[in-house]
Amino acid sequence: MRTSILSISGNKSMNYLLDTVLSRKHRVVTVADIYQGMVELKKTQIGLIIIDVDYHTQENWDFIQHLQTSGLYQDLPIFILTSDKESALQISDSVSALTLIHKPFSPLDILRKAEELFAKTLI
């Protein structure tokens, strides 16, 4: 069974890029904001969230912190896409299960990191 990945980005081209690269091996659900993301989390078993925090910044960080403190989603891995290294590093120090990916990035690197993550969870 293919693992489902939730991509949350206000940038349509970012969602399209991630869908194009990741959908060869995984089911990719793309949404524009965290509100749509919460709906997808309720109805789909998600194995990884990729969230672009450069859009709706504070809402996205609040969402990530909510997931991390939730009994239901606290172990769900999250890849954070950002162009602001400093603020991401400050916040990521207080939140576990995060992988920071700095823009610009290679989409194939995200695919590789996702594959490594899913391989670890199968062991």
Backbone as a chain_set.jsonl record, in Angstrom:
{"seq": "MRTSILSISGNKSMNYLLDTVLSRKHRVVTVADIYQGMVELKKTQIGLIIIDVDYHTQENWDFIQHLQTSGLYQDLPIFILTSDKESALQISDSVSALTLIHKPFSPLDILRKAEELFAKTLI", "coords": {"N": [[0.831, -1.184, 0.0], [0.495, 2.227, -0.794], [2.007, 4.969, 0.839], [0.405, 7.797, 2.252], [0.915, 11.223, 1.675], [0.676, 14.445, 2.942], [0.607, 17.579, 1.581], [0.988, 20.883, 2.415], [0.602, 24.013, 1.284], [0.514, 27.431, 0.441], [1.309, 28.101, -2.01], [0.621, 27.297, -5.167], [2.228, 26.254, -7.212], [4.284, 25.057, -5.779], [2.939, 22.965, -4.459], [2.167, 21.547, -6.75], [4.662, 20.801, -7.807], [5.678, 19.142, -5.723], [3.692, 17.165, -5.723], [4.043, 16.111, -8.303], [6.627, 14.969, -8.155], [6.528, 13.238, -5.906], [4.284, 11.6, -6.254], [4.742, 9.389, -7.791], [5.518, 7.273, -6.235], [4.007, 7.473, -3.967], [0.834, 8.311, -2.442], [-0.343, 11.485, -2.871], [-1.699, 14.221, -1.242], [-2.755, 17.41, -1.789], [-3.103, 20.613, -0.366], [-4.181, 24.025, 0.242], [-4.065, 25.373, 2.659], [-3.883, 25.233, 6.319], [-6.379, 24.652, 7.343], [-7.781, 23.215, 5.404], [-5.984, 21.178, 5.446], [-6.398, 20.035, 7.998], [-8.918, 18.911, 7.617], [-8.285, 16.935, 5.736], [-6.547, 15.373, 7.291], [-8.346, 14.236, 9.064], [-9.866, 12.556, 7.43], [-8.147, 10.948, 5.958], [-5.567, 8.545, 6.173], [-2.583, 9.685, 7.022], [0.888, 9.584, 6.359], [2.999, 11.318, 6.362], [3.59, 14.78, 6.701], [4.117, 17.573, 4.701], [4.935, 20.823, 4.996], [4.766, 24.145, 3.976], [6.065, 26.784, 5.429], [6.376, 29.421, 4.763], [4.13, 30.689, 3.931], [1.233, 31.999, 5.389], [2.427, 32.141, 7.952], [2.429, 32.269, 10.958], [0.068, 30.854, 11.559], [0.717, 28.368, 10.468], [2.901, 27.549, 12.089], [1.587, 27.404, 14.548], [-0.192, 25.343, 13.975], [1.601, 23.21, 13.557], [2.693, 23.006, 16.142], [0.369, 22.318, 17.501], [-0.147, 19.778, 16.392], [2.062, 18.399, 17.394], [1.53, 18.307, 20.114], [-0.717, 16.872, 20.273], [-2.343, 13.891, 21.149], [-3.087, 12.15, 19.177], [-1.702, 12.819, 16.81], [0.965, 13.277, 17.416], [3.238, 11.74, 16.802], [3.485, 11.895, 14.119], [5.449, 12.393, 11.318], [6.963, 15.438, 10.147], [7.857, 17.466, 7.482], [9.37, 20.513, 7.072], [9.207, 23.2, 4.954], [11.102, 25.992, 4.232], [12.289, 29.362, 3.778], [13.428, 30.901, 5.618], [15.829, 30.445, 7.64], [16.683, 31.033, 10.306], [14.397, 31.594, 12.051], [13.057, 29.204, 11.73], [14.867, 27.343, 12.787], [14.911, 28.153, 15.471], [12.277, 27.611, 16.334], [12.057, 24.905, 15.675], [13.732, 23.705, 17.49], [12.206, 23.395, 19.742], [10.294, 21.607, 19.018], [9.578, 18.274, 18.224], [10.246, 15.538, 15.887], [10.611, 16.765, 13.416], [11.74, 17.711, 10.177], [13.796, 19.955, 8.713], [13.745, 21.671, 5.671], [15.448, 23.603, 3.569], [14.755, 26.293, 1.39], [16.187, 27.356, -1.664], [15.504, 24.012, -2.836], [16.154, 20.601, -3.81], [13.694, 18.727, -5.356], [14.012, 15.996, -5.559], [15.585, 15.43, -3.371], [13.746, 15.657, -1.303], [12.096, 13.497, -1.918], [13.949, 11.421, -1.511], [14.484, 11.748, 1.251], [11.942, 11.237, 2.275], [11.621, 8.562, 1.488], [13.675, 7.385, 3.012], [12.696, 7.912, 5.576], [10.264, 6.437, 5.573], [11.306, 3.896, 5.206], [12.614, 3.506, 7.643], [10.446, 3.372, 9.388], [9.306, 0.993, 8.707], [10.988, -0.899, 9.69]], "CA": [[0.0, 0.0, 0.0], [1.272, 3.462, -0.882], [1.865, 5.888, 1.958], [-0.175, 9.093, 1.895], [1.661, 12.412, 2.082], [-0.119, 15.67, 2.891], [1.39, 18.777, 1.28], [0.25, 22.106, 2.737], [1.321, 25.188, 0.799], [-0.268, 28.467, -0.217], [1.898, 28.267, -3.332], [0.122, 26.206, -6.009], [3.313, 25.621, -7.964], [5.006, 24.187, -4.846], [2.132, 21.753, -4.324], [2.246, 20.819, -8.015], [6.003, 20.224, -7.878], [5.756, 18.024, -4.778], [2.804, 16.113, -6.222], [4.67, 15.502, -9.475], [7.79, 14.16, -7.768], [6.227, 12.221, -4.896], [3.142, 10.745, -6.59], [5.177, 8.157, -8.463], [5.639, 6.202, -5.245], [3.134, 7.728, -2.822], [-0.395, 9.061, -2.682], [-0.097, 12.853, -2.412], [-2.871, 15.075, -1.08], [-2.275, 18.792, -1.709], [-4.08, 21.605, 0.095], [-3.623, 25.378, 0.25], [-3.904, 25.928, 4.005], [-3.979, 24.258, 7.41], [-7.774, 24.294, 7.577], [-8.014, 22.099, 4.495], [-5.113, 20.109, 5.934], [-7.06, 19.362, 9.121], [-9.983, 18.089, 7.044], [-7.644, 15.753, 5.146], [-6.034, 14.533, 8.379], [-9.466, 13.504, 9.649], [-10.445, 11.547, 6.543], [-7.117, 10.167, 5.275], [-4.446, 8.132, 7.025], [-1.411, 10.381, 6.494], [2.157, 9.092, 6.888], [3.967, 12.414, 6.379], [3.099, 16.11, 6.323], [5.095, 18.54, 4.202], [4.268, 22.116, 5.16], [5.532, 25.319, 3.563], [5.753, 27.783, 6.458], [6.552, 30.784, 4.257], [2.787, 31.215, 3.698], [0.427, 31.911, 6.62], [3.501, 31.703, 8.841], [2.073, 31.991, 12.356], [-0.924, 29.774, 11.567], [1.399, 27.101, 10.205], [3.657, 27.15, 13.282], [0.598, 27.002, 15.554], [-0.678, 24.03, 13.54], [2.663, 22.239, 13.839], [2.754, 22.81, 17.595], [-0.837, 21.573, 17.874], [0.069, 18.373, 16.03], [3.069, 17.822, 18.278], [0.982, 18.122, 21.459], [-1.907, 16.044, 20.138], [-2.108, 12.464, 21.358], [-3.368, 11.439, 17.939], [-0.785, 13.149, 15.716], [2.276, 13.698, 17.912], [4.328, 10.978, 16.19], [3.429, 12.079, 12.67], [6.609, 13.167, 10.864], [6.669, 16.68, 9.434], [8.925, 18.15, 6.762], [9.075, 21.941, 7.012], [9.87, 23.935, 3.878], [11.226, 27.393, 4.632], [13.422, 30.145, 3.29], [13.904, 31.637, 6.791], [16.524, 29.45, 8.461], [16.8, 31.391, 11.728], [13.166, 31.368, 12.817], [12.756, 27.773, 11.68], [15.738, 26.654, 13.741], [14.465, 28.486, 16.828], [11.041, 26.894, 16.644], [12.252, 23.462, 15.564], [14.395, 23.221, 18.699], [11.198, 23.067, 20.748], [9.322, 20.681, 18.451], [10.252, 17.057, 17.765], [9.773, 14.86, 14.676], [10.636, 17.696, 12.298], [12.872, 17.782, 9.27], [13.814, 21.253, 8.039], [14.237, 21.666, 4.3], [15.622, 25.016, 3.231], [14.581, 26.683, -0.009], [15.713, 26.406, -2.665], [15.844, 22.62, -2.561], [15.912, 19.664, -4.899], [12.552, 17.864, -5.056], [14.483, 14.619, -5.407], [16.042, 15.296, -1.985], [12.564, 15.399, -0.478], [11.718, 12.11, -2.191], [14.929, 10.569, -0.831], [14.249, 11.844, 2.706], [10.683, 10.534, 2.558], [11.898, 7.127, 1.367], [14.454, 6.997, 4.195], [11.782, 7.949, 6.712], [9.334, 5.313, 5.495], [12.09, 2.668, 5.401], [12.848, 3.382, 9.09], [9.212, 3.001, 10.085], [9.001, -0.403, 8.389], [11.91, -1.782, 10.419]], "C": [[0.876, 1.249, 0.0], [0.965, 4.366, 0.303], [1.298, 7.211, 1.462], [0.65, 10.224, 2.495], [0.743, 13.615, 1.911], [0.816, 16.85, 2.672], [0.519, 20.003, 1.512], [1.094, 23.298, 2.298], [0.349, 26.152, 0.141], [0.21, 28.729, -1.636], [1.492, 27.071, -4.196], [1.24, 25.498, -6.755], [4.149, 24.713, -7.068], [4.24, 22.877, -4.662], [2.206, 20.902, -5.588], [3.59, 20.107, -8.146], [6.113, 19.001, -6.969], [4.88, 16.862, -5.227], [3.442, 15.374, -7.389], [5.798, 14.551, -9.086], [7.4, 12.988, -6.866], [5.147, 11.23, -5.315], [3.525, 9.483, -7.358], [5.201, 6.978, -7.498], [4.646, 6.327, -4.099], [1.851, 8.407, -3.276], [-0.175, 10.445, -2.084], [-1.417, 13.623, -2.395], [-2.341, 16.496, -0.914], [-3.42, 19.706, -1.293], [-3.381, 22.953, 0.213], [-3.391, 25.936, 1.645], [-4.146, 24.859, 5.064], [-5.413, 23.825, 7.666], [-8.177, 23.135, 6.668], [-7.173, 20.897, 4.922], [-5.737, 19.333, 7.075], [-8.19, 18.463, 8.631], [-9.386, 16.803, 6.471], [-7.094, 14.812, 6.215], [-7.144, 13.688, 8.991], [-9.938, 12.363, 8.753], [-9.425, 10.637, 5.856], [-6.035, 9.773, 6.267], [-3.159, 8.664, 6.39], [-0.155, 9.832, 7.163], [3.216, 10.168, 7.019], [3.249, 13.703, 5.994], [4.289, 16.925, 5.838], [4.387, 19.887, 4.228], [5.226, 23.259, 4.829], [5.173, 26.456, 4.511], [5.979, 29.221, 5.996], [5.213, 31.449, 3.935], [1.976, 30.994, 4.964], [1.313, 31.47, 7.782], [3.046, 31.35, 10.246], [1.049, 30.866, 12.457], [-0.253, 28.421, 11.369], [2.181, 26.626, 11.42], [2.71, 26.71, 14.394], [0.058, 25.606, 15.242], [0.346, 22.944, 13.856], [2.74, 21.961, 15.338], [1.522, 22.064, 18.102], [-0.662, 20.084, 17.57], [1.015, 17.691, 17.008], [2.546, 17.575, 19.691], [-0.278, 17.26, 21.45], [-1.554, 14.578, 20.371], [-2.267, 11.667, 20.077], [-2.29, 11.632, 16.872], [0.65, 13.427, 16.151], [3.446, 12.946, 17.28], [4.371, 11.109, 14.67], [4.619, 12.921, 12.212], [6.188, 14.364, 10.006], [7.943, 17.19, 8.775], [8.498, 19.61, 6.644], [9.902, 22.578, 5.905], [9.914, 25.4, 4.276], [12.407, 28.061, 3.947], [14.044, 30.941, 4.429], [14.534, 30.659, 7.781], [16.484, 29.774, 9.951], [15.534, 31.105, 12.519], [12.793, 29.897, 12.822], [13.6, 27.002, 12.681], [15.318, 26.929, 15.175], [13.235, 27.677, 17.215], [11.258, 25.391, 16.608], [12.98, 22.881, 16.766], [13.383, 22.784, 19.75], [10.185, 22.03, 20.265], [10.064, 19.47, 17.899], [9.634, 16.547, 16.463], [9.726, 15.772, 13.459], [11.892, 17.518, 11.462], [12.774, 19.121, 8.555], [14.41, 21.106, 6.651], [14.256, 23.119, 3.845], [15.473, 25.235, 1.73], [15.79, 27.488, -0.449], [16.214, 24.996, -2.356], [15.611, 21.794, -3.82], [14.715, 18.792, -4.521], [12.962, 16.399, -4.874], [15.047, 14.379, -4.014], [14.866, 15.016, -1.053], [12.095, 13.962, -0.682], [12.653, 11.156, -1.458], [14.702, 10.572, 0.677], [12.965, 11.124, 3.099], [10.894, 9.026, 2.499], [12.685, 6.615, 2.567], [13.564, 6.936, 5.426], [10.856, 6.735, 6.707], [10.059, 3.98, 5.666], [12.355, 2.434, 6.887], [11.602, 2.899, 9.813], [8.81, 1.561, 9.795], [9.854, -1.378, 9.183], [11.393, -2.057, 11.804]], "O": [[1.879, 1.314, 0.711], [-0.187, 4.508, 0.713], [1.663, 7.69, 0.388], [1.033, 10.184, 3.664], [0.113, 13.785, 0.867], [1.713, 17.095, 3.479], [-0.539, 20.157, 0.902], [2.157, 23.564, 2.859], [-0.528, 25.744, -0.62], [-0.411, 29.491, -2.377], [1.969, 25.957, -3.978], [1.207, 24.277, -6.914], [4.673, 23.702, -7.537], [4.835, 21.8, -4.705], [2.296, 19.677, -5.509], [3.645, 18.946, -8.549], [6.586, 17.947, -7.395], [5.282, 15.703, -5.122], [3.386, 14.146, -7.455], [5.904, 13.452, -9.631], [7.89, 11.874, -7.046], [5.098, 10.122, -4.781], [2.688, 8.6, -7.547], [4.942, 5.838, -7.882], [4.462, 5.378, -3.336], [1.791, 8.999, -4.354], [0.148, 10.559, -0.902], [-2.145, 13.671, -3.386], [-1.563, 16.761, 0.002], [-4.542, 19.598, -1.789], [-2.154, 23.026, 0.276], [-2.608, 26.872, 1.812], [-4.554, 23.738, 4.759], [-5.636, 22.722, 8.164], [-8.833, 22.191, 7.108], [-7.594, 19.749, 4.78], [-5.626, 18.109, 7.126], [-8.397, 17.375, 9.169], [-9.915, 15.714, 6.694], [-7.167, 13.592, 6.066], [-6.909, 12.548, 9.392], [-10.364, 11.321, 9.25], [-9.812, 9.649, 5.232], [-5.633, 10.579, 7.106], [-2.706, 8.162, 5.361], [-0.126, 9.636, 8.378], [4.22, 9.972, 7.703], [2.416, 13.721, 5.087], [5.337, 16.962, 6.484], [3.366, 20.074, 3.566], [6.344, 23.323, 5.339], [4.089, 27.031, 4.406], [5.787, 30.151, 6.78], [5.171, 32.655, 3.692], [2.027, 29.913, 5.551], [0.978, 30.533, 8.506], [3.261, 30.22, 10.686], [1.148, 30.016, 13.342], [-0.612, 27.442, 12.025], [2.142, 25.443, 11.758], [2.997, 25.749, 15.107], [-0.125, 24.789, 16.144], [-0.009, 21.881, 14.366], [2.842, 20.806, 15.752], [1.622, 21.265, 19.032], [-0.991, 19.234, 18.398], [0.796, 16.546, 17.401], [3.072, 16.713, 20.395], [-0.836, 16.957, 22.505], [-0.56, 14.088, 19.835], [-1.643, 10.618, 19.914], [-1.998, 10.708, 16.114], [1.478, 13.783, 15.312], [4.554, 13.481, 17.233], [5.212, 10.491, 14.016], [4.782, 14.051, 12.671], [5.211, 14.314, 9.258], [8.978, 17.33, 9.426], [7.399, 19.908, 6.175], [11.131, 22.508, 5.91], [8.887, 25.986, 4.618], [13.39, 27.413, 3.587], [15.074, 31.588, 4.24], [13.853, 30.115, 8.649], [16.272, 28.881, 10.772], [15.59, 30.44, 13.553], [12.268, 29.394, 13.816], [13.097, 26.1, 13.352], [15.363, 26.029, 16.013], [13.173, 27.121, 18.311], [10.695, 24.67, 17.432], [12.862, 21.686, 17.038], [13.669, 21.901, 20.558], [9.311, 21.621, 21.028], [11.06, 19.616, 17.19], [8.619, 17.069, 16.001], [8.898, 15.58, 12.569], [12.966, 17.215, 11.982], [11.788, 19.394, 7.871], [15.46, 20.487, 6.48], [13.217, 23.773, 3.749], [15.992, 24.472, 0.916], [16.353, 28.237, 0.35], [17.233, 24.824, -1.689], [14.956, 22.237, -4.763], [14.726, 18.174, -3.457], [12.328, 15.659, -4.122], [15.001, 13.254, -3.516], [14.986, 14.224, -0.118], [11.736, 13.285, 0.281], [12.199, 10.187, -0.849], [14.725, 9.517, 1.311], [12.911, 10.473, 4.142], [10.404, 8.294, 3.359], [12.398, 5.535, 3.084], [13.67, 6.008, 6.228], [10.688, 6.08, 7.735], [9.49, 3.034, 6.211], [12.326, 1.292, 7.347], [11.693, 2.103, 10.748], [8.05, 0.968, 10.56], [9.493, -2.545, 9.334], [12.031, -2.781, 12.569]]}, "num_chains": 1, "name": "protein.A"}
